[in-house]
Amino acid sequence: MDHFNYSRRKSSAVNIGNTPLGGDNPIRIQSMANVSTMDTEAAVRQAIRMIEAGAEYVRFTAQGEREARNLGEIRKELTAQGYTTPLVADIHFNPKAADAAAAEVEKVRINPGNYVDKVKTFDLLEYTDEEYAAELQKIRDRFVPFLNICKEHGTAIRIGVNHGSLSDRIMSRYGDTPEGMVASCMEFLRICRDENFPDVVISIKASNTVVMVKTVRLLVQTMDAEDMHYPLHLGVTEAGDGEDGRIKSAVGIGTLLTDGIGDTIRVSLSEDPEAEMPVARKLVDYILERQGHKPINANIAPGYDPITASRRISRVTEGIGGNFPPIVISDRSNGDFEFDHLSMPDYIYIGKEDPENLPDNFRMLVDAHFWKERPNAFPYFIASEIEEIKNFNSPLKFIRLTYNDLTSRTLEILKQDPTIVVVLSTHHRNGVGSQRAAMHKLMIAGCDVPVVLHREYHETDKESLQLKSAADFGTLLLDGFEGGIMLQNDECEATVTDSCMFGILQATRSRISKTEYISCPSCGRTLYDLQTTIARIKEATSHLKGLKIGIMGCIVNGPGEMADADYGYVGAGRGQISLYKGKECVLKNVAEEDAVERLVQLIKENGDWQN
C-alpha cells in the first residue's frame, strides 16, 4: 500500500454466482439473515428485504446437513421470484454441513478454528512437532474432499477466522494473537493453493478494532510474501447497535478501506439485517470519494511499521501528550453551551467569545487576538500567526496547522517552544493521507510537539457524521497518533459531536469512558430476542465505566468470539441463558426472564458494580 495516497489493493478475482468479487469489481456489500434457515418462507422474505436494501450476498447459518439442504429450497424460491443474488452458507463445527451446502449455494463460509479441530476448551495444551503435523494432515484429509465438491459445483468458499475462536492447537503455539489468527488462515490457504482452488475469500474479524486492523494488515503482508492475493471480506464482529455499532464498525472497516484493503464488507449491527446495508454503502462510498486525489508527497518515518505501531512519543504540555489519555476539544464557537455529563469535553473552543463571560470550570481555547490572560483560557493561533506566539504569556498555546504549513521555520518554532500544542487540520480530499504525512514529517524532523487531530464536516445526517469521522480519526488513532481529537460539524448540536468523539476514542481503545457492549448481530442460531435484551442490559449497566459486557446469541458466538469481555450473556437454548465471568461459564441455563437480574448480581458479587 501507499501509506499516504489512496489506491485499492489489487486482489485476485473470485467467482461467486453472478456477482464476482475482488479484482476490478466494486467493493461488495453483504449481510446475514437472522431467521431460521428451516423456515423457507420467512427466509425468502427476509432475503428479499436485504437484497432490496442493497445486499449483494445474503448469508444464512447452517448448523447441520438438514439446514444446508434447505438452503437449496431457499435458492429455488428466490430464483423463481427473480432474485439471483448469491447465497452463502455459514458453517461452524460441521464439515458434513459444509459438504451439503456446497451443492446448494454459491459460497460456503467455514471457520478454521472449528472446521476439523475439536470444540474449543481453552485448555493450554502442548503439541510436539509430530503431533502438530499430524493435526495439519487431518485438516488436509478432510478439507480436500470439500474443495472437490466446491470445484464440481462451482462454489466459492470463505475462510473466516474469528478472534477468540482459534483451535486449542493454534492457541498452544501462538496464543490468542494476530499471529495465531494469521497462521490459522494460512494453513487453509496453502491447501487451497496446492489443490489449485482459486475461488477463495478471506475474513479475519474481531470485536476489538485494534486486533482486527493489526491482524488483517499482518495477513496481507504474509500473503504478499507467499505471492497470494486473495480478496478480503472486512467486518468488526459483535460491534453492537446504534451509535456505538456504527462508530466501531467505521473505525475497523474504514481504517482498512483507507489502506486500500477490502473487497466486500459487512457492518454487523445488533439490529434488523436490512439496516446494515445503507450503513455499509455510506462507508464505502465515503472512502471511495478520495479516488484520484491530488498526490501527497511524503515519506514514512524510519522504523515505523503500521502493523506494530505504538503510540507516538511526544513531550507533555499541561497534561497533553506523553502517556496522558487523548484530550477532547469541543467546538462551542456558536454559543451553544449545553453539555451531556456522559461526554464532557476537556476543553471548549469559544472563538471570539469573551472568556470572562463564561464560568471558571471550563478550560477554553480563544482566538489569539481575543484572548485575555486568565488561568483557564488559552490562545488559539492559525498558521499565519506563528511568529506572534512568542509574544503571548500563556503556559499553553494551541496552533492550527496543516501538512503544507510544516515548513522548516515552523518546525523550528514548534521544537523550541514547549508551551505549544498543534491542532492538525486538513483541507485535502484525502485528509487521512495528508494528516498521516504531517505526523511522519514531525517524526522525521524529531519534533515531539503534542498533536490534537482536527477534522471539520458539514453533515446534517448524524449517521453520516459518525461513519465519516470514525473512519478518519480511527485510522490515525490506530496509527498511534493519540494526543487528542477535535471534531467540528456546524450542522448539528455540539453534544452530538462530543458523543461521537468519545465513541471514537472508546472504539480505538485510546480512552475508555463508558461501558462497552460486545453484542452479536443475531442470526438463525439466536433463540431469544437479542435487540430487546441488549436494551435491558444497557439500561441496567450503562453506568459501569470501563466494563466490557458480551451479549451473544449462541455458543458459536459465545465465550470465544466475545474474546476479552469481562462478563458474558450467552444463549444456551430456547429461553435459557448462560452467564460468564471472562471465559468461564459460572451460571448455566438461567431462565431468560431472570438472566439480566442474575447478570447484575454476578457483577456485584465480583466487586465490579458501581452505584
C-alpha positions as CSV (number, residue, x, y, z in Angstrom):
1,M,0.0,0.0,0.0
2,D,0.9,3.7,-0.4
3,H,0.7,5.0,3.1
4,F,-0.3,8.5,2.0
5,N,-2.1,8.1,-1.3
6,Y,-5.3,6.1,-1.7
7,S,-5.2,3.2,-4.1
8,R,-7.1,-0.1,-3.8
9,R,-5.1,-3.3,-3.2
10,K,-5.1,-5.5,-6.3
11,S,-6.6,-8.8,-5.3
12,S,-7.4,-11.9,-7.4
13,A,-11.0,-12.2,-8.7
14,V,-13.3,-14.8,-7.3
15,N,-16.4,-16.2,-9.0
16,I,-19.5,-16.2,-6.7
17,G,-22.6,-16.9,-8.8
18,N,-23.4,-13.9,-11.0
19,T,-21.6,-11.4,-8.6
20,P,-17.8,-11.8,-8.8
21,L,-15.6,-10.4,-6.1
22,G,-12.2,-8.8,-6.0
23,G,-10.0,-7.9,-8.9
24,D,-11.6,-4.8,-10.6
25,N,-15.0,-5.5,-9.3
26,P,-16.7,-3.0,-6.9
27,I,-16.5,-3.3,-3.2
28,R,-19.4,-5.5,-2.4
29,I,-22.0,-5.1,0.4
30,Q,-23.4,-8.1,2.3
31,S,-25.3,-9.1,5.4
32,M,-26.6,-12.2,7.2
33,A,-30.2,-13.3,7.8
34,N,-31.4,-13.9,11.4
35,V,-34.5,-16.1,10.7
36,S,-34.4,-19.9,11.0
37,T,-32.9,-21.4,7.9
38,M,-35.6,-24.1,8.1
39,D,-38.3,-21.5,7.7
40,T,-38.2,-21.3,3.9
41,E,-40.9,-18.7,3.6
42,A,-39.5,-16.4,6.3
43,A,-36.0,-16.8,4.9
44,V,-37.1,-15.8,1.4
45,R,-39.0,-12.8,2.6
46,Q,-36.0,-11.6,4.7
47,A,-33.5,-12.2,1.9
48,I,-35.7,-10.1,-0.5
49,R,-35.8,-7.3,2.1
50,M,-32.0,-7.5,2.4
51,I,-31.4,-7.6,-1.4
52,E,-33.7,-4.6,-1.9
53,A,-31.8,-2.7,0.8
54,G,-28.6,-3.3,-1.2
55,A,-27.2,-6.7,-0.2
56,E,-25.0,-8.3,-2.9
57,Y,-24.6,-11.5,-1.0
58,V,-27.0,-13.0,1.6
59,R,-25.7,-15.4,4.3
60,F,-27.7,-17.9,6.3
61,T,-26.5,-20.1,9.1
62,A,-26.5,-23.9,8.5
63,Q,-26.0,-25.7,11.8
64,G,-26.4,-29.1,10.2
65,E,-27.0,-31.0,7.0
66,R,-30.7,-30.5,7.1
67,E,-30.4,-26.7,7.2
68,A,-27.7,-26.9,4.5
69,R,-30.0,-28.8,2.2
70,N,-32.9,-26.4,2.8
71,L,-30.7,-23.6,1.5
72,G,-31.3,-25.2,-1.8
73,E,-35.1,-24.7,-1.4
74,I,-34.5,-21.1,-0.4
75,R,-32.3,-20.7,-3.5
76,K,-35.0,-22.2,-5.8
77,E,-37.8,-19.9,-4.4
78,L,-35.7,-16.8,-4.7
79,T,-34.7,-17.6,-8.2
80,A,-38.4,-18.3,-9.1
81,Q,-39.2,-14.8,-7.8
82,G,-36.5,-13.3,-10.0
83,Y,-33.8,-12.8,-7.3
84,T,-30.4,-14.3,-8.3
85,T,-28.2,-12.7,-5.6
86,P,-25.7,-15.3,-4.4
87,L,-26.4,-17.1,-1.1
88,V,-23.7,-18.0,1.4
89,A,-23.9,-20.8,4.0
90,D,-22.3,-20.1,7.3
91,I,-20.8,-23.3,8.9
92,H,-19.4,-23.9,12.3
93,F,-18.3,-27.3,13.8
94,N,-19.8,-29.4,11.0
95,P,-17.8,-30.3,7.9
96,K,-20.7,-32.5,6.6
97,A,-22.9,-29.5,6.6
98,A,-20.3,-27.7,4.6
99,D,-20.2,-30.5,2.0
100,A,-24.0,-30.4,1.7
101,A,-24.2,-26.7,1.4
102,A,-21.5,-26.6,-1.3
103,A,-24.0,-28.4,-3.6
104,E,-26.8,-25.9,-2.9
105,V,-25.5,-22.3,-2.7
106,E,-22.9,-20.1,-4.4
107,K,-20.5,-19.8,-1.4
108,V,-19.7,-21.6,1.9
109,R,-18.1,-19.9,4.9
110,I,-16.0,-22.2,7.2
111,N,-14.2,-21.3,10.4
112,P,-10.7,-22.8,10.5
113,G,-10.9,-22.7,14.3
114,N,-13.6,-25.4,14.4
115,Y,-13.8,-26.9,10.9
116,V,-11.8,-30.1,11.9
117,D,-10.3,-29.3,15.3
118,K,-12.4,-30.3,18.3
119,V,-14.6,-27.8,20.1
120,K,-12.5,-25.2,21.9
121,T,-11.9,-25.9,25.5
122,F,-9.4,-23.1,26.3
123,D,-7.0,-25.7,27.6
124,L,-3.4,-24.8,27.2
125,L,-2.2,-28.0,25.5
126,E,1.3,-28.9,24.4
127,Y,1.8,-30.4,20.9
128,T,5.1,-31.9,19.7
129,D,6.1,-31.0,16.2
130,E,5.0,-34.5,15.1
131,E,1.6,-34.2,16.8
132,Y,1.1,-30.7,15.2
133,A,2.0,-32.0,11.8
134,A,-0.5,-34.9,12.3
135,E,-3.3,-32.5,13.1
136,L,-2.5,-30.5,9.9
137,Q,-2.7,-33.7,7.9
138,K,-6.1,-34.3,9.4
139,I,-7.3,-30.9,8.2
140,R,-5.9,-31.7,4.7
141,D,-7.6,-35.1,4.6
142,R,-11.0,-33.5,5.5
143,F,-10.7,-30.2,3.6
144,V,-9.6,-31.5,0.2
145,P,-12.8,-33.6,-0.4
146,F,-14.8,-30.4,0.4
147,L,-12.8,-28.4,-2.1
148,N,-13.5,-31.1,-4.7
149,I,-17.3,-30.8,-4.1
150,C,-16.9,-27.0,-4.5
151,K,-15.0,-27.5,-7.8
152,E,-17.7,-29.8,-9.0
153,H,-20.5,-27.3,-8.3
154,G,-18.6,-24.0,-9.0
155,T,-18.9,-23.0,-5.3
156,A,-16.7,-20.4,-3.8
157,I,-15.6,-20.5,-0.1
158,R,-14.8,-18.0,2.6
159,I,-12.1,-18.9,5.2
160,G,-13.5,-16.9,8.1
161,V,-11.2,-16.6,11.1
162,N,-12.6,-15.0,14.3
163,H,-10.6,-13.7,17.2
164,G,-11.3,-15.9,20.2
165,S,-12.4,-19.0,18.2
166,L,-9.0,-20.3,17.4
167,S,-8.4,-24.0,18.0
168,D,-6.6,-25.2,21.0
169,R,-3.8,-26.5,18.6
170,I,-3.2,-22.9,17.3
171,M,-3.6,-21.5,20.8
172,S,-0.9,-23.8,22.1
173,R,1.7,-22.4,19.7
174,Y,0.6,-18.8,19.2
175,G,-1.9,-17.9,21.9
176,D,-5.0,-15.8,21.0
177,T,-2.9,-13.4,18.9
178,P,-2.9,-11.8,15.5
179,E,0.0,-14.2,14.6
180,G,-2.2,-17.1,15.6
181,M,-5.2,-15.9,13.6
182,V,-3.0,-15.4,10.5
183,A,-1.3,-18.8,11.0
184,S,-4.8,-20.5,11.2
185,C,-5.8,-18.8,8.0
186,M,-2.6,-19.6,6.1
187,E,-2.9,-23.3,6.9
188,F,-6.1,-23.5,4.8
189,L,-4.9,-21.1,2.1
190,R,-1.9,-23.2,1.4
191,I,-4.1,-26.2,0.9
192,C,-6.3,-24.2,-1.5
193,R,-3.2,-23.2,-3.5
194,D,-1.9,-26.8,-3.5
195,E,-5.2,-28.0,-4.8
196,N,-5.5,-25.3,-7.5
197,F,-8.7,-23.9,-6.0
198,P,-8.7,-20.1,-6.6
199,D,-12.2,-19.1,-5.6
200,V,-11.3,-18.2,-2.0
201,V,-12.3,-15.1,0.1
202,I,-10.8,-14.5,3.5
203,S,-12.0,-12.7,6.6
204,I,-10.2,-12.1,9.8
205,K,-12.5,-10.5,12.3
206,A,-12.5,-9.3,15.9
207,S,-14.7,-7.1,18.1
208,N,-11.5,-5.3,19.2
209,T,-10.7,-2.9,16.4
210,V,-7.0,-2.7,17.3
211,V,-6.7,-6.5,17.0
212,M,-8.8,-6.6,13.8
213,V,-6.8,-4.0,11.9
214,K,-3.4,-5.3,13.0
215,T,-4.3,-8.8,12.1
216,V,-5.6,-8.0,8.6
217,R,-2.5,-5.9,7.9
218,L,-0.3,-8.8,9.0
219,L,-2.3,-11.3,6.9
220,V,-1.9,-9.1,3.8
221,Q,1.9,-8.9,4.4
222,T,2.1,-12.6,5.0
223,M,0.1,-13.4,1.8
224,D,2.2,-11.0,-0.2
225,A,5.4,-12.8,0.9
226,E,3.9,-16.0,-0.4
227,D,2.6,-14.4,-3.7
228,M,-1.1,-14.8,-2.6
229,H,-3.6,-12.1,-3.4
230,Y,-6.9,-13.4,-2.3
231,P,-9.8,-10.9,-1.8
232,L,-10.7,-9.8,1.7
233,H,-14.1,-9.6,3.5
234,L,-14.0,-7.0,6.2
235,G,-16.1,-6.8,9.4
236,V,-15.9,-6.0,13.1
237,T,-17.7,-8.8,15.0
238,E,-20.2,-8.0,17.7
239,A,-20.0,-4.3,17.0
240,G,-23.3,-3.6,18.8
241,D,-26.1,-1.3,17.9
242,G,-26.9,2.4,17.5
243,E,-24.1,5.0,17.6
244,D,-21.5,2.5,19.2
245,G,-22.1,-0.1,16.5
246,R,-21.7,2.4,13.7
247,I,-18.6,4.1,15.1
248,K,-16.9,0.8,16.0
249,S,-17.6,-0.7,12.5
250,A,-16.4,2.5,10.8
251,V,-13.2,2.6,12.8
252,G,-12.2,-1.0,12.0
253,I,-13.6,-1.4,8.4
254,G,-12.9,2.3,7.5
255,T,-9.2,2.1,8.6
256,L,-8.6,-0.9,6.3
257,L,-10.6,0.5,3.4
258,T,-8.4,3.7,3.8
259,D,-5.4,1.5,3.4
260,G,-6.9,0.2,0.1
261,I,-7.7,-3.2,1.7
262,G,-11.1,-4.8,1.4
263,D,-13.2,-6.3,-1.4
264,T,-16.5,-6.8,0.5
265,I,-17.8,-5.6,3.8
266,R,-20.4,-6.4,6.4
267,V,-21.4,-4.0,9.1
268,S,-22.5,-6.3,11.9
269,L,-25.2,-4.4,13.8
270,S,-27.4,-5.8,16.5
271,E,-30.4,-4.6,14.5
272,D,-32.5,-5.9,11.7
273,P,-30.2,-7.2,8.9
274,E,-31.7,-4.8,6.3
275,A,-30.5,-1.9,8.4
276,E,-26.9,-2.9,7.8
277,M,-26.7,-2.2,4.0
278,P,-27.3,1.6,3.9
279,V,-24.6,2.0,6.6
280,A,-22.1,-0.1,4.7
281,R,-22.9,1.7,1.5
282,K,-22.3,5.1,3.1
283,L,-19.0,4.0,4.5
284,V,-17.7,2.5,1.2
285,D,-18.9,5.5,-0.8
286,Y,-17.1,7.9,1.5
287,I,-13.8,6.2,1.3
288,L,-14.1,6.0,-2.5
289,E,-14.5,9.7,-2.7
290,R,-10.8,10.1,-2.4
291,Q,-10.0,8.1,-5.6
292,G,-7.8,10.1,-8.0
293,H,-7.0,12.7,-5.4
294,K,-4.1,15.2,-5.7
295,P,-1.0,13.2,-4.9
296,I,0.6,13.6,-1.5
297,N,4.4,13.6,-1.5
298,A,5.6,12.3,1.8
299,N,8.0,9.8,3.5
300,I,7.4,7.2,6.2
301,A,9.4,7.8,9.3
302,P,12.3,5.4,9.7
303,G,11.4,2.4,11.9
304,Y,7.6,3.0,11.6
305,D,5.6,-0.2,11.0
306,P,1.8,0.1,10.7
307,I,1.4,-3.5,11.9
308,T,3.3,-2.9,15.2
309,A,2.5,0.8,15.5
310,S,2.7,2.0,19.1
311,R,1.8,5.4,20.4
312,R,3.9,8.3,19.1
313,I,6.3,9.6,21.7
314,S,5.6,13.3,22.4
315,R,6.5,15.7,25.1
316,V,3.9,16.6,27.8
317,T,2.4,20.1,27.7
318,E,0.0,20.8,30.6
319,G,-1.3,17.2,30.6
320,I,-1.5,16.9,26.8
321,G,0.7,14.3,25.1
322,G,3.1,11.8,26.6
323,N,1.2,8.9,28.1
324,F,-1.8,11.0,29.1
325,P,-5.2,10.0,27.7
326,P,-6.1,11.8,24.4
327,I,-8.0,15.1,25.1
328,V,-11.3,16.1,23.6
329,I,-11.9,19.6,22.4
330,S,-15.5,20.6,21.7
331,D,-16.4,23.4,19.3
332,R,-18.6,25.9,21.1
333,S,-17.9,28.9,19.0
334,N,-21.6,29.2,18.0
335,G,-22.5,29.9,21.6
336,D,-24.0,26.5,22.4
337,F,-23.1,25.7,26.0
338,E,-25.4,22.7,26.6
339,F,-23.5,19.7,27.8
340,D,-24.1,16.0,28.4
341,H,-22.4,14.9,31.6
342,L,-21.6,11.5,30.0
343,S,-19.5,13.2,27.2
344,M,-17.9,16.2,29.0
345,P,-15.0,17.6,26.9
346,D,-11.7,18.5,28.4
347,Y,-11.5,21.9,26.5
348,I,-14.0,24.0,24.6
349,Y,-13.2,26.3,21.7
350,I,-15.1,29.6,22.0
351,G,-13.7,31.5,19.1
352,K,-14.1,35.3,19.6
353,E,-16.2,35.0,22.7
354,D,-15.0,36.9,25.7
355,P,-13.8,34.3,28.2
356,E,-14.8,36.4,31.1
357,N,-18.5,35.8,30.2
358,L,-18.0,32.1,31.0
359,P,-17.6,30.3,34.3
360,D,-14.2,29.2,35.6
361,N,-14.9,25.5,35.4
362,F,-14.3,25.5,31.6
363,R,-10.8,25.3,30.0
364,M,-11.2,27.4,26.9
365,L,-9.4,27.9,23.6
366,V,-9.9,31.5,22.4
367,D,-8.8,33.0,19.1
368,A,-5.5,34.6,19.8
369,H,-6.4,38.2,19.2
370,F,-9.4,38.0,21.5
371,W,-7.6,36.1,24.3
372,K,-7.4,37.6,27.7
373,E,-4.9,36.3,30.2
374,R,-6.7,34.1,32.9
375,P,-6.0,30.7,34.3
376,N,-8.5,28.7,32.3
377,A,-8.2,30.5,28.8
378,F,-5.6,29.7,26.2
379,P,-4.8,31.4,22.9
380,Y,-5.6,29.7,19.7
381,F,-3.5,30.7,16.7
382,I,-3.6,30.0,12.9
383,A,-0.6,29.3,10.8
384,S,-0.1,32.9,9.6
385,E,0.2,34.0,13.3
386,I,3.0,31.6,14.2
387,E,5.7,34.3,14.6
388,E,3.4,36.1,17.2
389,I,3.3,33.1,19.5
390,K,6.3,34.2,21.5
391,N,4.6,37.4,22.4
392,F,1.8,35.6,24.4
393,N,2.4,34.8,28.0
394,S,0.5,31.6,28.5
395,P,1.5,28.1,29.8
396,L,-0.4,26.5,26.9
397,K,-0.9,27.7,23.4
398,F,-2.7,26.0,20.5
399,I,-2.0,26.5,16.8
400,R,-3.9,25.1,13.9
401,L,-1.7,23.8,11.1
402,T,-1.9,21.6,8.0
403,Y,0.7,19.4,6.4
404,N,1.7,22.2,4.0
405,D,2.2,24.6,6.9
406,L,5.1,22.4,8.3
407,T,7.9,24.5,6.9
408,S,11.4,24.3,8.3
409,R,10.8,27.6,10.2
410,T,7.5,26.3,11.7
411,L,9.2,23.1,12.8
412,E,12.0,25.1,14.4
413,I,9.4,27.1,16.4
414,L,7.5,24.0,17.4
415,K,10.7,22.4,18.7
416,Q,11.8,25.5,20.7
417,D,8.6,26.5,22.4
418,P,7.4,23.8,24.9
419,T,4.1,25.5,25.6
420,I,2.7,24.8,22.1
421,V,0.2,22.1,21.1
422,V,-0.6,21.6,17.4
423,V,-4.2,21.2,16.2
424,L,-3.5,19.3,13.0
425,S,-6.1,20.0,10.3
426,T,-6.5,19.3,6.6
427,H,-8.4,20.6,3.6
428,H,-7.2,17.7,1.3
429,R,-9.7,15.3,-0.3
430,N,-7.6,12.5,1.2
431,G,-7.5,14.1,4.6
432,V,-6.2,11.0,6.3
433,G,-3.3,10.7,3.9
434,S,-2.5,14.4,4.4
435,Q,-2.6,14.1,8.2
436,R,-0.5,10.9,8.1
437,A,2.1,12.8,6.0
438,A,2.2,15.6,8.6
439,M,2.7,13.2,11.5
440,H,5.5,11.4,9.7
441,K,7.1,14.7,8.9
442,L,7.1,15.7,12.6
443,M,8.7,12.3,13.5
444,I,11.3,12.6,10.8
445,A,12.2,16.1,12.0
446,G,12.5,14.9,15.6
447,C,9.7,17.3,16.6
448,D,7.9,15.9,19.6
449,V,5.2,18.5,19.9
450,P,1.8,17.2,21.2
451,V,-0.8,16.9,18.4
452,V,-4.6,17.1,18.5
453,L,-6.2,15.8,15.4
454,H,-8.8,18.1,13.9
455,R,-11.5,17.5,11.2
456,E,-14.4,19.6,10.0
457,Y,-17.5,18.3,8.4
458,H,-20.8,19.7,7.2
459,E,-23.2,16.8,7.9
460,T,-26.9,17.2,8.6
461,D,-27.2,13.4,9.0
462,K,-25.9,12.2,12.3
463,E,-25.1,8.7,11.0
464,S,-23.0,10.1,8.2
465,L,-21.1,12.2,10.7
466,Q,-20.5,9.1,12.9
467,L,-19.2,7.0,10.0
468,K,-17.0,9.6,8.3
469,S,-15.4,10.9,11.5
470,A,-14.9,7.4,12.9
471,A,-13.2,6.2,9.7
472,D,-10.9,9.3,9.6
473,F,-10.0,9.8,13.2
474,G,-10.0,6.0,13.8
475,T,-7.3,5.4,11.2
476,L,-4.9,7.9,12.7
477,L,-5.6,6.9,16.3
478,L,-4.8,3.3,15.4
479,D,-1.7,4.5,13.7
480,G,-0.5,5.6,17.2
481,F,-1.3,9.4,16.9
482,E,-3.2,9.8,20.1
483,G,-2.7,13.3,21.5
484,G,-6.4,14.3,21.2
485,I,-9.2,15.0,18.8
486,M,-11.3,18.0,17.8
487,L,-14.4,17.4,15.7
488,Q,-16.3,20.3,14.2
489,N,-19.6,20.0,12.5
490,D,-21.7,23.1,12.1
491,E,-24.9,21.3,11.1
492,C,-25.7,19.5,14.4
493,E,-25.7,20.1,18.2
494,A,-22.3,20.1,19.9
495,T,-23.4,17.3,22.2
496,V,-23.7,15.1,19.2
497,T,-20.1,15.7,18.1
498,D,-18.9,15.3,21.7
499,S,-20.6,11.9,22.0
500,C,-19.1,11.0,18.7
501,M,-15.6,11.9,19.8
502,F,-15.8,9.9,23.0
503,G,-17.2,7.0,21.0
504,I,-14.3,7.0,18.6
505,L,-11.8,7.1,21.4
506,Q,-13.6,4.2,23.0
507,A,-13.7,2.2,19.8
508,T,-10.0,2.6,19.2
509,R,-9.2,1.7,22.9
510,S,-7.5,5.1,23.2
511,R,-9.6,6.3,26.1
512,I,-12.3,4.4,27.9
513,S,-15.2,6.5,29.2
514,K,-18.2,4.2,29.2
515,T,-19.4,0.6,29.3
516,E,-18.5,-1.4,26.1
517,Y,-21.0,-3.9,24.8
518,I,-19.8,-6.7,22.5
519,S,-23.1,-7.8,21.1
520,C,-23.6,-10.1,18.1
521,P,-25.8,-9.1,15.2
522,S,-28.0,-12.2,15.6
523,C,-28.6,-15.0,13.1
524,G,-30.8,-18.1,12.7
525,R,-29.0,-19.7,15.7
526,T,-30.2,-17.0,18.2
527,L,-33.0,-18.3,20.4
528,Y,-34.0,-15.1,22.2
529,D,-35.0,-11.5,21.3
530,L,-31.5,-10.0,21.1
531,Q,-32.4,-6.4,20.5
532,T,-34.8,-6.2,23.5
533,T,-32.3,-8.0,25.7
534,I,-29.5,-5.6,24.7
535,A,-31.7,-2.7,25.6
536,R,-32.5,-4.2,29.0
537,I,-28.8,-4.9,29.8
538,K,-27.8,-1.4,28.7
539,E,-30.4,0.1,30.9
540,A,-29.1,-1.8,33.9
541,T,-25.4,-1.5,33.3
542,S,-24.6,1.5,31.1
543,H,-23.1,3.5,34.1
544,L,-20.3,0.9,34.7
545,K,-17.5,2.9,33.1
546,G,-14.8,0.7,31.5
547,L,-16.6,-2.7,31.9
548,K,-16.9,-4.9,28.8
549,I,-20.1,-7.0,28.5
550,G,-20.6,-9.6,25.8
551,I,-24.2,-10.3,24.7
552,M,-24.2,-13.3,22.4
553,G,-27.0,-15.2,20.7
554,C,-25.5,-18.6,20.9
555,I,-22.5,-20.7,21.9
556,V,-20.9,-20.3,18.4
557,N,-20.5,-16.5,19.1
558,G,-20.2,-17.2,22.8
559,P,-17.1,-17.4,25.1
560,G,-14.7,-17.4,22.2
561,E,-15.8,-14.5,20.0
562,M,-16.6,-12.2,22.8
563,A,-12.8,-12.7,23.5
564,D,-11.9,-10.1,26.0
565,A,-15.2,-9.3,27.6
566,D,-15.4,-9.1,31.4
567,Y,-18.8,-10.7,31.6
568,G,-20.9,-12.6,29.1
569,Y,-24.6,-13.2,28.5
570,V,-24.9,-16.2,26.1
571,G,-27.9,-18.0,24.6
572,A,-27.8,-21.7,25.7
573,G,-31.1,-22.8,24.3
574,R,-34.7,-21.6,23.8
575,G,-35.4,-19.4,26.9
576,Q,-32.1,-20.4,28.5
577,I,-29.1,-18.2,29.2
578,S,-25.5,-19.0,30.4
579,L,-23.6,-16.3,32.2
580,Y,-19.8,-15.9,32.0
581,K,-17.1,-14.3,34.0
582,G,-14.3,-13.8,31.5
583,K,-14.2,-17.1,29.5
584,E,-15.5,-19.2,32.4
585,C,-19.2,-20.2,32.4
586,V,-20.3,-19.6,36.0
587,L,-24.1,-20.0,35.7
588,K,-25.7,-22.4,33.2
589,N,-29.3,-22.5,31.8
590,V,-30.6,-19.4,33.7
591,A,-34.3,-18.7,32.7
592,E,-34.3,-15.8,30.3
593,E,-36.7,-13.7,32.3
594,D,-34.3,-13.9,35.3
595,A,-31.0,-13.6,33.4
596,V,-30.5,-9.8,33.3
597,E,-31.0,-9.6,37.1
598,R,-28.6,-12.5,37.6
599,L,-26.0,-10.8,35.4
600,V,-26.2,-7.7,37.6
601,Q,-25.9,-9.9,40.7
602,L,-22.8,-11.6,39.2
603,I,-21.2,-8.2,38.5
604,K,-21.9,-7.1,42.1
605,E,-20.5,-10.4,43.6
606,N,-17.2,-9.9,41.8
607,G,-16.8,-6.3,43.0
608,D,-17.3,-4.6,39.6
609,W,-20.5,-2.8,40.4
610,Q,-20.7,1.0,40.9
611,N,-23.8,2.9,42.0
